[in-house]
């Protein structure tokens, strides 16, 4: 048995673990949120429980709450509600079973708000860092129509598919990035520690060194003398770049345009963005959210400034009476297949279904491209690394080869 007491606004509550006996003498255990032990004991006495042990639970510091955590919670909540478990009890079960204390704390706070009469969508809106406008709008639509369990199930499916695409894009990009970082570290170690040893040996030769060897030695001397500046500039530059990308709209637009034009990876990113865009609009429209309102959430969910700007333009045109297909065509960022499927959906009255089919197609395309990229990048990276490391090694051994020829 578990209960939860909502304290007064501004009063800090704690989680207490208790043990006692009910009216039949049966041992019962549970958890209660309360201001102090006295409140716990008073609450349990009113329920007819004789308390034998009360202990405040020590809250562990949890890791950061990620979108994947919210997707898992949504799926669990949808499953509980479809099984007929009441909303508050569903929150209790999901919160207690979550391995991340930060998620548990968040869910307990939301549950406390709902228990005091706040609607679920309003409770979610208090935490915009974890529940965006799309999430809250769909929950609000489900509450209004009395189909919250179905909407949560649809929302969970949408989030799972979106997170799967993000994960595939990250895995495709992280492999070459990680190899480049490792290559830079290896080259730096060679330049700082290995090449100077060769330089000392070559100095004793008293002969002219080949141009490639002189170039590598010059680079090595620069690394040895200015390694702190090199690493400092790279570290600060990367931090400044990421902060600018995150905070500056102009930088976001520039980088998102650039990423869409990058060979190979640009096509992958475009397909992923189109898949998210169509999946989001299909989910919102199927939930009964009006098209103009749906477009409010779609642009941000696409994850690309170019498509966010295009969505704003589409929304303005649709609001003035244009068809969705015409507005999307004028935006000039969508593939012809998406435009055709949107037109068929509008004519047949099955827009959500056709957009969902388009999303399925582009999600499958992303899967295929990621699999292809993984096999394509390996030989390219091997050739690049072999050229760099091999070039350094050959440059260092050229004087030794020339010395052998003289002897």
Buried (B, 14 or more C-beta within 10 A) or exposed (E): EBBBBBBEEEEEBBBBBBBBBBEEEEEBEBBBBBBBBEBBBEBBEEEEBEBEEBEEEEEEEBEEBBEBBBBBBBBBBBBBBEEEBEBEEBBBBBBEEBEBEBBBBBBBBBBBBBBEEBBBBBBBBEBEEBBBBBBBBBBBBBBEEEBBBBBBBBBBBBBBBBBBBBEBBEEBBEBBEEBEEEBBEBBBEBBBEBBBEBBEEBEEEEEEBBEBBBEBBEBBBEBBEEEEEBEEEEEEEEEEEEEBEEEEEEBBBBBBEEBBEEEEBBBBBBBBBBBBBBBBBBBBBBBBBEBEEBBBBBBBBBBBBBBBBBBBBBBEBBEEEBBBBBBBBEBEBBBEEBBEBBBBBBEEEEBBBBBBBBBBBBBEBBBEBBEEBEEEBEEEBEEBBEEBBEEBEBBBEBBBEBEEEEE
